[in-house]
Amino acid sequence: MRPSEYIAVKRDGHELTREQITTWIHSYTKGEIADYQMAAWLMAVYLKGMTAKETSALTDAMISSGESLDLSAFGHLTSDKHSTGGVGDKTSLILGPLAAACGIKVAKMSGRGLSHTGGTIDKLEAIEHLKTGLTTTELLKQVEDIGIVICGQTGDLAPADKLLYALRDVTATVDSLPLIAASIMSKKIAAGAHNIVLDVKVGEGAFMKTIDEAISLASMMVAIGSDLGRNVVAYITDMNEPLGRTIGNAVEVQEAVETLKGQGPKDLTDVCIVLATEMVHLAKQIPVEQAHQEVTEALASGRALHLFQQMVQAQEGIWDEQRNGPKMQSAPVEMQVLSRVDGYVDTIHALQLGTIAMELGAGRVRKEDAIDPSVGIVLQKQKGELCKIGEPLATIFARSKEDAKRAAQEIVKAIDISTSMPKLLPHYYAKVSPSGVERIS
């Protein structure tokens, strides 16, 4: 078919075959299809959607456009996790070591943050001298030696996704569910893990704003995984408020370490245990209750923290033995934000706080922007906690007093105080698996 025919099929709401989609995507990756033609096709998909078969075929074509990581030497004991992004989301730094401490092989390739959402690689690079750019050989050796690696994308994995995402970004077609699902799953499947746990965030600070939207996306990704021979389970987790108490890079790494020491905030700990339990359950094919027990023991015994330390040192990061944590830069300015009223913390607006942290320098507006790993926000109060006039609501870590003052003015607006105890939101709302959707009350 000519390029115009591929476009017309989707414009008219018809279905392309797997072979046609593969030819179309591979031709574009090779430069044989013009950007304006692919842009027209993406808009047709955005407007008319794709069938489940088409979405699976699109994912498979994006995977086969480049290399895939071969983890077959580790059998079915490989698990990976992907989050759709949020504010204060440092779960990968915690649940990866938790799963690895239970005998799971975790080879996780992560990305950088953009806008108000943080990136796992940015957080890791807050650790002095830590290397995130590994070769495939280095990655596989580290997984073999200690069971876990978290690094940037290696090799030429799913190059079609990079090209398509760049085009979606400038053609207002980013928020198409089939295109989102194919983008996420092509990278996860190309990364080689047999078992994949998805953390689909929902709420003010997430891309998905409603639970139904999040379930639709999760169901689509689970179906793609099943069709392409992977075990995939998704959880719908809350992102109306930041996860944990920290927003930034160094401060989030520190909170992850405290959580691995058993001293983390309850919301963050609970979500990490649930996701790590699923990773272990899928990979070992053991009852969920047994997997949960293994995960909680790995946390309580300190094995997960030790594995995190081993990972940091294997990737040339500096570990401070005296503090029992990684060495990181400190921001030159520290300022507290004090409560102006008595009451209970009612709402902590995730999007506003994520934006404030980005403006401090913890995030980037454009992909090429540099970030400051030392800046960020630590919440001294979480939802439902009582605060009095003059008590600290948050601590700001900034590059200058002027930056800190601006952030303080905005943080006061981003935290609502109520005279009555608010209703606490659940940490997660639903589990989506090949067998269906399980709402969690």
N, C-alpha and C positions, 0 to 999 in steps of 0.2 A: 504494500500500500504506500501511496505518497503521504508525506507529512500532513497535508490538508485532510486526508481521509481519516487518519488517526484522530485528528481534532474533531472532525465532523461526527464520528461515532460517539464520542463522549458528549459533544454539544447536544446531540439528539437523544441522550440518555440511554444509549445502547451499551452492550457489554463487549469488551475486547477479550480475545483469548489469551491464555498464558503465553503462547508463542509470540503473539503480536506485541504484548506488553514488554516481553524480554527484548525483542528486536528494537522496539521504540526506545527503551531506556539505555540499552547498550550503544545504540547509534548516537544518542545524545552524549553519552559519556565519551565517545570517540571524536566528538566534534562534528558529526555528520548531520545533526539537526540544529538549526539556528535557535538562539535564545528566544527570539520573538515567537517562534513556532511552539517551543516548549511552554512559554508563558501562556499562550492561548490554550494549550492542552490543560495546563494546571488550573486555569480559570474555569474551563469546562468541567473538570473534576470537582472543583470547589462548588460549582453551582448544581451539578447533577449527581455528585457522589460516585461511589464505586460499590460494586457487589463484594461480598466476602471473598469470592474466588479471585476477583480482580485485585483486591487489596493484598491478598496472600501472594499473588503472582508479582505484583509491584515490589513487595518486600524481597521476594526471592531474586528478582532481577537486579535490585539494588545490591544485594549481597554478592551476587555473582559478577558484578561489575568490577570487583577487585579481589583482594586476598581475603582469606579467613584464617583465624588463629586455630591451630590444631591442638586441642587438648585431649585427644583420644587416649593418650598414654595414661591418663588419670581415670579412665573409665567413666562411670556415671557419677562419680563423687565430685563433680564440678558444679558450683553454684555461682550465680551472679545476681546482682540487684541493680535496679534502675529506679530513680526518682524523677518525677516530672518537674521537680524544682519548687523551691519555696524559700522562706526566710528563716534563718537559723537551722537549716537542715544539714546537720553534720552526721547523719546516721551511718553513712558508709564507713566512717572512721571507727565506728563502734561495732556495728554488726558484722563487718568483714572479719575482724579478729575473733569475735564471738563464734562465728561459724567455723573458722579455721581451727580454733581451739577444740572443736568437736570432731576434727578429722576431715573436714571438707576442704577441697582445693578451691581457693578463691583467686581468680585472675581477673581483676576489675580494671577496666580502662575507663577513665572518667574525663570530664571536660572542664572547661573554665566557665566562670559565671558571666552573665550579661544582665544589665539592668539591675533590678532589686533582688534577683535570685543569686545565691552564692554557688561557686563551683568547687568541687572536691579537690581539683588540682591546685587551685589558688590557695585553699586551706593548707594542703600539705606543703606547699612551697613557702608557707610562713615559718616552717621549721628550717633553721639555719643549715645550709648546704645540702638539703635533701634534693635528690635527683628524681624527677618524674619522667624524664625522657629515656626510656629503656629500649634496647633492641629486643626483637622477638626471642633471641637466644638468652638474653639476660632475664627476661620475664619468665620464661619457662624454667630456667634454672632456679630462680627464686621461689617459684611455686613448688618445685620439687624439693627444695631444701627446707623451707619453713612453712609452706602451705598457703602463703598469701602474698599478693602484690597489688598495689593500687598505683597506677601510673597513667600517663597520657596515652592516647591512641598510638599504637605501633603499626608500622607497615602502611599498606594502602588499602585499609578496610573500608568497604562500601563507599568508594569515591563518588558514585552517583548521588548519594545522599548529600554530600557537601555541595555539589553543583546545584541540585534541586532546591536545597534549603536557601542558598544564596538568592536564587531566583524567586522563591516564595516570599522571601523577606521584602523584596521590592515590588511585588505584584499583589500584595494584600491577600495572599492565599495561604498564609501560615496556619490559620485556625480552621483547617479542613481536617475532620477526624480521620479519614482514610490516609491522608498525607502525613499527619502526625504519627499515626500508628505505624505506618510503613517506615518512617524515618527512625523511630525509636527501635523497632524490632529488627530492622536491618543491621543496625550497629550492635545490638545485643547478641543476635545470632551469629554474626560474623566474628564476635569476640570469643566464640567457641564453647561456652558453658552449656551443659546439657539441661540444667535446671535454672530457671529464671524467676525471681520474685520482683514484682513491680510495685512500687509505692506511688500511687496516683493521688497527688495532693488536690484538695478541694477547698475553696473558700476565698476570702478576700486577697490573700497573698499568693494565690495559685493561679495557674492558667485556666483551669476548670473552676467555674464559679458555683455550679450546682452539683449535688450528689448524683442526679440523674445523668448529667453530662459526663461526669467522671466515670460512672458505671458503663456508659456507652463506649467510651474510649478504652477502658480496661477490658471490656468484653471483646472488643475488636482485637486487641493485642493478644489476649489469651487464645482466641481462635486462630490467629496467625501462627502463634507458637505451636499449637497442636497440629495445625496443617503442615508445618515444616519440621515436625519431629522433635519438639522440645516440650519439657514439662514447665508450664507457666502458670503462676498464680499471682493475682493482683490484690492489693489491699487499698481501700479508699480511706485516706487519712486526712485529718483536719489541718488546714492551713489558714484558718481565720485569724490565728494568732501565731507569733513566732514559736518554733519548736525549741524548748529549753529556754535558757535565760540569756543566751549570747547571740550577737549578730556581728559578724566580722570574720576575720581569718584566724589570726593568732588566738583570739578569745574563744573561738569555736573549737580549735584544736585543744586548748586547755580544758574546755568543758567536756570534750570527748574523753580526754585522759581521766578526768575526775569521774566520769561515768564508768569507765573501765575499772576504776578503783572502787566502784560500788557507792560513790558519793554524788551521783548525778541527779538532776531533777527528775521527778516521777514521770512526767509526760514523755520526756526523751527516752528514759530507761525503758518504759513500757513499750513504746513503739519499736525500739531496737530489739527487745526480746521477742516480740511477736514476729518481726520480719526474719530475725536470725533463726527462730524456731522453724519457720516455714522453709528456709534454705536447707536446714538439717533434715527436716522431715522429707522433703522432696528427694534430696540426694541419697540419703541412707535408706529411704523407703521404710521408715520405722513409724510407729504411732506418734501422733502429735504430742501426746502426754510425755512420752519418753524423750522426744526431741527437746521439749520445753525443759525437762529436768536436766538434760545434758548442757543446754545453753546456760541455765541459771547456775549450774555448778562451775561452768567455765568462767563465769563472771565472778562468783564468790571466791573461787580458788586463786584468782589472779593470773590464770593461764592466758586469758584473752589479753590482758595488759602486757604480759611478757611477750606475746606474739606481736603486738603492736610495736613494742620496743625493738624487737628483732627486725621487723619490716623497716622501721625508720633507719636503723643502723645499716641494714643491707642496702638501702638506697642512699647511703652516705650522709644521712642526717645526723645531727649532733644530739646525743641524749645526756641530759644532766643527771648524773647518778645521785647527787645530793638531794635534788628535788624530786627525783624519780619521774621525770617528764622531759619532753623535748625542749631544746633551747630555741627561743624565739626572740625577736626584737620587741622592745617595749616602746609604746608611744610616748612622746615627750610631755604631753599634757593630759592630765587626768582631772575630770570635773564631775561632781555629783549633781544630779537633778533632784530637787527636794519637792515633796508633796506640798501643795498649797492649801489642801483641805483634809479633813478627816473622812475616812470611809473605806469601802472595799474597792479593790481594783476590779472594775466591771469588764472593760474591753481594752485589749492591747492591739491596736490596729497594725496587722502584719505588713501590709503594703506601705503604710506611712513610715514605719520604722525601717523597713528594707530600703526605702528611698533615702531616708536620713543617713543610714550607714553608707549607702553608695555615694552620697554627696560628701561624706567625711573622707572618702577615698578607698573604702573597703570594696567597692564594686566598680563596674565600668559601664559607660553609656554606649561606647563603640568597642568592637572587638579588639582594636589596636590600642585602646587606652591602657596605661599602666595603673596598678593598684598599690596601695600601701598596706602591707599585711598586718601592721601593728595597730591600726585604728579600728574602732568598733564600739559596740554598746553592750553593756552588761545590765540586764534587768535585775534589780534588787527585790522587786515584787512581781508576782505572777497573778493571774486571774483568780479572784476569790480571796486573796490575802488582804488582811487589814493593814492600813497605813494611817499614820497620824501626821498632822501638820509638822513639817520640818524633817520628817523621816525621808531617807533616800528612796526614790523610785527607780533610778537608774544611774549608772556610772558611764561617762563618756571618755573614750580614749581617742585623742585627736592630735593633729600635727601642730595646731596653734590654738591660742586662747580664743581667737576670733572664730575659728571653726567650731570649737566646743560651745561657745555662747550661742551661735546660730542653731546648732543641733539641739541644745537644751531648750530653746524656745519652741522648737518643733516637737520635741518629745513630750512636753507637757500637753500639747494638743492631741497627741497620738495615744494617750492613756486616759481612759474615762474612769472617773471615780464615782461610786454610788453609795448611798446611805444604807442600802440593804445588800445582803449577800447574793451575788448573781448565781444563776444556774450555770454549772460547769459543763462545757461541751465534751463529748466523748473524744478520745484520741483517734479512734477510727470508726468508720460507719458501715463498711461492708467488705466482704471477701468475695472475689470473683475467680472462679475456677472453671475448668472444662465442664463440670457438672452443673454449673449455674451460679446464681447470685445468692449469697447468704447475707442478709441484713444483720448487723450487729447492734443490739439494743444497749 
